[in-house]
């Protein structure tokens, strides 16, 4: 497995991965990343919303099997975005690899990292809690995903 920053050549594979995972979780509905305008061109989005980055994991065959990123959402706060792992590669520690990469990169420019998720995503919630994210009572005002009903934040300093 190889973790690296997203490249333009990865856009289609990441788009398909994210949509497949959301569909499998029955979250292929408005108010989720499934309908994000920038989803087809993630490499461009992260290149133009600095400081930001998106990382992908390739398997031995060079196929994208996971990804996660961060981008600014508010002053001093970035958002953990689009952490998805292909169903066939779950429970192998890939989410932890991505989380470590994102947190390490994000703390260079931000004091905190925020995320939005859904209460049905139990494995994701457990991961975030293990990493010290704490639940908020409401989303940040800049929030874009109305269907997400769990909001969390972690201090990076």
BAROVEX-506349 format. One record per atom (N, C-alpha, C, O): z negated, y, x negated; residue in three letters. Coordinates in steps of 0.001 Angstrom, whole numbers, plus 500000, padded with zeros to 6 digits. Atoms other than C-alpha are relative to their C-alpha. Layout:
N
ZYXALA...
end
This chain:
157
500000498820499155UNK500000500000500000UNK500000501237499114UNK499327501291498085UNK499890498760500761UNK500874503457498776UNK499765501167500946UNK500376501236502012UNK500254498798499212UNK499508506739500127UNK500630501177499255UNK500501501312498038UNK499310498861500612UNK501520509906499547UNK500244501071501047UNK500149500797502244UNK499656498947499036UNK502427513267501121UNK501279499657500763UNK502169498985500243UNK498812500214499175UNK504963513177503931UNK501211500679499365UNK501094501730498735UNK498723499435500433UNK508604513805503039UNK500921500060501215UNK500676499402502227UNK499073499845498876UNK511502514808505265UNK500551498644500460UNK500751498435501657UNK499449501318499663UNK512846511233505143UNK499054499165500868UNK499475498177501469UNK501001500745499237UNK509623510047506840UNK499900500437501455UNK499261499754502255UNK500214499411498676UNK509921512187509979UNK500245499029501147UNK499415498929502051UNK499679500904498893UNK511583509611512217UNK498996498858500087UNK498542498519501179UNK500945501125499999UNK509286506755511183UNK498624500454500492UNK497978499734501253UNK501315499511499573UNK506143508862511685UNK500034500337501491UNK499088500033502219UNK499819499690498579UNK507428510126515043UNK499900498721500836UNK499178498679501832UNK499999501260499262UNK508051506558516210UNK498637499319499961UNK498200498751500963UNK501329500597500134UNK504684505331514889UNK499005500670500944UNK498296499988501685UNK500956499268499167UNK502677508052516643UNK500249499733501473UNK499307499478502224UNK499688500229498591UNK504483507611519943UNK499698498556500419UNK499229498326501533UNK500284501397499675UNK504158503805519813UNK498497499775500155UNK498066499088501081UNK501450500179499915UNK500409503975519156UNK499468500657501269UNK498681500047501993UNK500473499323498787UNK499819506532521916UNK500412499236501256UNK499632499130502202UNK499546500775498840UNK501886504472524342UNK499150498742500164UNK498788498381501283UNK500800501222499919UNK499917501326523483UNK498575500281500490UNK497918499394501034UNK501343499601499547UNK496680503226524235UNK500057500690501369UNK499049501214501844UNK499776499364498692UNK498130504551527539UNK499732501507499941UNK499270502109500910UNK500163498557500173UNK498000508093526152UNK501358500674499761UNK501440501712499105UNK498663499405500052UNK501731508769526389UNK500171500930501208UNK501087500782502017UNK500080499093498852UNK500910511557528827UNK499903501445499517UNK499517501697498375UNK500126498593500385UNK501038515359528832UNK498566500327499567UNK497596499772500080UNK501309499607500504UNK498201516998526934UNK499559499180498801UNK498415499287498362UNK500282500779501210UNK498388514571523987UNK501074500313498962UNK502051501003499251UNK499021499799501077UNK500249514570520668UNK501349499374500334UNK502352499701499700UNK498752500652499601UNK502889512400522383UNK501088501024500306UNK502270500769500075UNK499040498971499607UNK504536515605523601UNK500004501218499082UNK500582502245499439UNK500000498867500926UNK503910517870520580UNK501423500379499618UNK502244499520499298UNK498665499505500336UNK506949520042519900UNK500388499691498557UNK501559499441498268UNK499696500192501419UNK506675519556516141UNK500017498539499570UNK500215498254498389UNK500160501411500348UNK506333515770516270UNK501229499406499300UNK501087498523498454UNK498785500546500616UNK509955515094515290UNK500239500518498589UNK501000499919497829UNK499795499374501309UNK509759517343512216UNK498665500296499323UNK498421501427498901UNK501336499772500547UNK506227516861510887UNK500028500523498566UNK499192501352498207UNK499968499520501390UNK507208517412507250UNK500209501514499976UNK499595502211499168UNK499751498554499921UNK508509520872508165UNK498764500726500514UNK498402501777499985UNK501199499372499448UNK505420521680510257UNK498940500170498916UNK498390501260498758UNK501059499923501006UNK503011520872507425UNK500398500854498801UNK499533501419498133UNK499544499132501091UNK505144522695504860UNK499889501478500366UNK499771502329499484UNK499995498597499559UNK505074525882506951UNK498674500469500594UNK498573501622501014UNK501310499625499450UNK501441525886508141UNK498914499822498936UNK497953499079499136UNK500895500163501150UNK499621526216504825UNK498704500775500152UNK498677501793500844UNK500095501271500704UNK497149525260503637UNK499885498826500977UNK499038498815501870UNK499915501174499127UNK497975521953505291UNK500675498875499233UNK501348499102498227UNK499308501137500601UNK499150518479504414UNK499965498829500975UNK499100498751501847UNK499954501235499225UNK500098515186506002UNK500307498875499026UNK501213498983498200UNK499855501130500905UNK499795511862504225UNK500457498766500774UNK500042498540501911UNK499535501246499393UNK501569508598504974UNK499596498836499108UNK499380498990497906UNK500235501244500739UNK500836505030503966UNK501237499133500177UNK501690498874501292UNK498856500905500011UNK503752502818502994UNK499515498591499675UNK498615498402498856UNK500287501382500387UNK503589499048502934UNK500889499618498814UNK501635500452498300UNK499258500452501171UNK505140496973500154UNK501514500105500192UNK502258500210499217UNK498567499900499705UNK508542497152501895UNK500462501456500145UNK501632501717500425UNK499646498587499890UNK508431500961501958UNK499984500532501420UNK500464501638501669UNK500082499569498601UNK507784501149505723UNK498719500806500212UNK497673500490499645UNK501156499179499682UNK505443503820507075UNK499137499238501007UNK499610498882502086UNK500898500741499121UNK502417502066508611UNK498791500822500437UNK497956500341501204UNK501102499133499599UNK500010504980508969UNK500204501408499501UNK501038501671498634UNK499930498614500433UNK499498508680508607UNK498848500808500556UNK498229500437501553UNK501028499064499553UNK497037511543508943UNK500199501304499252UNK500702501327498128UNK499853498708500645UNK496975515234508202UNK498964500997500454UNK498065500691501236UNK500857498897499604UNK495237518546508535UNK500802501285499916UNK501732501414499120UNK499358498687499982UNK496298522087509310UNK498994501010500538UNK498034500631501209UNK500950498988499525UNK494554525391510034UNK499957500072501518UNK500974499918502194UNK500148499800498556UNK493158525901513520UNK499232501285500291UNK499449501914501327UNK500818498806499809UNK490675528777513098UNK499570500476498615UNK499763499761497631UNK500426499470501285UNK489255530949510340UNK499005499054499330UNK497930498785499867UNK500866500881500764UNK487766528619507725UNK499924498578500514UNK499206497755499946UNK500046501334499382UNK488377525555509928UNK501411499425500081UNK502344500093500527UNK498741500707499812UNK491184523025509761UNK499777498921501045UNK498647498624501431UNK500066501065499004UNK491993520308512246UNK500539498713499399UNK501617498704498805UNK499506501329500335UNK492281516609511464UNK501046499659501059UNK500760499707502256UNK498908500192499056UNK495619515734513032UNK500725498679499778UNK500965498246498650UNK499072501126499956UNK497601512684513953UNK499641498868499040UNK500452498458498210UNK500437501177500757UNK495579509882512365UNK500373498773500817UNK499743498463501828UNK499498501177499285UNK497486506790513439UNK500324498893499015UNK500843499133497925UNK499709501190500796UNK497780503269512070UNK500768499019500890UNK500384498780502034UNK499238501030499295UNK500388500698513136UNK499049498869500409UNK498168498481499642UNK500886501049499474UNK498737498004515267UNK499902498781499077UNK498854498141498999UNK499989501170500879UNK499731495302512776UNK499246500219498689UNK499065499278497916UNK500674499682501266UNK497869497060509946UNK498580500513500202UNK497977501051499274UNK501361499542499733UNK494557497869511606UNK498977499026499432UNK499276497863499163UNK501129500784500530UNK491189496623510332UNK500238499556498562UNK499771498499498138UNK499739500269501417UNK492427496740506731UNK499505501152499121UNK499780501184497921UNK500535498881500771UNK490666499954505681UNK500957501164499816UNK500657502091499063UNK499018498932500193UNK493753502160505979UNK499533501327500583UNK499828502383500023UNK500526498758499426UNK492038504690508250UNK499040500670499026UNK499019501895498912UNK500932499450500988UNK489359505111505591UNK500750500626498834UNK500370501693498351UNK499186499427501081UNK491986505653502888UNK500559501360500408UNK500504502323499644UNK499441498735499516UNK493635508339504983UNK498918501052500181UNK499099502208499799UNK501092499051499786UNK490345509943505956UNK499510500564498667UNK499304501772498546UNK500439499529501312UNK489229510124502318UNK501005500986499396UNK500618502001498817UNK498950499132500541UNK492557511674501310UNK499995501356500709UNK500058502402500062UNK499990498755499220UNK492489514249504116UNK498768500852499692UNK498892502052499446UNK501225499237500252UNK488854515258503569UNK499981500601498603UNK499555501740498419UNK499950499508501377UNK489342515596499824UNK500934501203499883UNK500596502195499236UNK499037498892500062UNK492398517819500264UNK499532501198500821UNK499690502341500392UNK500391498913499094UNK490971519856503155UNK498849500829499447UNK498811502042499656UNK501171499257500456UNK487718520803501449UNK500331501009498907UNK499490501837498558UNK499581499005500998UNK489670522751498818UNK500186501383500631UNK500019502404499964UNK499669498729499340UNK490537525428501406UNK499187500311501244UNK499270501423501766UNK500694499813498725UNK488252524979504410UNK498516499674499884UNK498093498899499025UNK501436500261499943UNK484553525006505241UNK499661498893501002UNK498607498265500900UNK500261501017498974UNK484839522644508230UNK501323499396500457UNK502392499986500307UNK498837500682499435UNK487209520156509818UNK499654499559501420UNK498597498980501670UNK500166500219498561UNK487600519781513585UNK500978498915500432UNK502011498718499793UNK499046500957499443UNK489212517042515648UNK499805499886501506UNK498752500204502057UNK500013500294498562UNK490055516172519216UNK500454498558500167UNK501395498113499510UNK499631501387499748UNK490210512623520512UNK499683499676501461UNK499291500548502235UNK500224500435498625UNK489843510626523694UNK498885498954500019UNK498767498142499102UNK501145500916499918UNK486778508695524840UNK500405498525499995UNK499592497675499634UNK499542501391500001UNK488863505508525222UNK500292499459498599UNK500397498246498415UNK499660500420501360UNK489624505428521483UNK498716499666499228UNK498314500395498321UNK501321500383500516UNK486406503626520565UNK499981499811498488UNK499046500257497823UNK499966500207501455UNK487437502576517047UNK500089501322499257UNK499439501509498228UNK499881498683500628UNK488452506131516198UNK498677500739500051UNK498272501352499063UNK501291499324499870UNK485163507498517509UNK498994499444498997UNK498240500207498392UNK500923500600500969UNK483212505037515355UNK500327500466498578UNK499422500749497793UNK499593499525501323UNK485232506057512283UNK499519501429499778UNK498938501738498738UNK500381498599500150UNK484611509751512882UNK498487500146499857UNK498015500954499057UNK501467499930500098UNK480886509206513396UNK499519499510498631UNK498588500076498059UNK500365500493501336UNK480677507171510169UNK500245501052498931UNK499539501094497923UNK499676498950500965UNK482235510116508346UNK499208501286500239UNK499457502294499579UNK500877498855499806UNK479635512521509697UNK500499501076500942UNK499951502178500962UNK499556499050498982UNK481604514253512434UNK498958500027501117UNK498413498991501499UNK500962499841498911UNK479338515619515149UNK500720500515501235UNK501618501351501147UNK499345499592498753UNK480302516026518786UNK499645501430500374UNK498528501901500159UNK500155498658499438UNK480778519463520284UNK500002499873501519UNK500457498869502068UNK500018500008498534UNK480256520341523931UNK501322500470500598UNK501601500221501771UNK498732499452499500UNK483648522030524230UNK500994500102498850UNK500595500114497686UNK498999499845501052UNK486937522359522345UNK499965501413499413UNK499420502341500011UNK499783498663500548UNK487707525242520040UNK500994500726500901UNK501832500085501536UNK499074499249499135UNK489545528040521869UNK501476499759499662UNK502337499881500533UNK498617500214500435UNK492694527248519856UNK500526498606500350UNK501663498278500012UNK499650501375499661UNK492783523678521199UNK501309499928500785UNK501586500777501633UNK498695500157499340UNK496197522424522349UNK500105498760500885UNK501020498673501704UNK499844501281499314UNK495558518956523777UNK498983499856501124UNK497866499382500917UNK500902499940498845UNK494045519287527237UNK499496498630500448UNK498435498546501067UNK500412501336499577UNK493851515522527816UNK498873499452499124UNK498116498585499559UNK501056500459500893UNK491557515004524845UNK498652500488500532UNK498514501651500910UNK501275499637499380UNK487945514965526026UNK498792499801499089UNK497647499859499537UNK501068500061500999UNK485938514469522827UNK500403500924498861UNK501509500839498328UNK499740499010501047UNK485671517274520279UNK498915499843498952UNK497730499756499275UNK500953500244501083UNK484045516838516895UNK500278500939498829UNK501390501441498664UNK499856499127501160UNK483439518874513763UNK499149499454498862UNK498123498812499086UNK500737500434501200UNK482294518160510210UNK500012501141499000UNK501046501762498750UNK500115499006501057UNK481022520559507585UNK500589499419498719UNK500310498271498374UNK499384500459501238UNK483038520302504360UNK499347500572498741UNK499733500221497626UNK500626499374501175UNK480789522363502101UNK498749499274499565UNK498108499675498594UNK
end
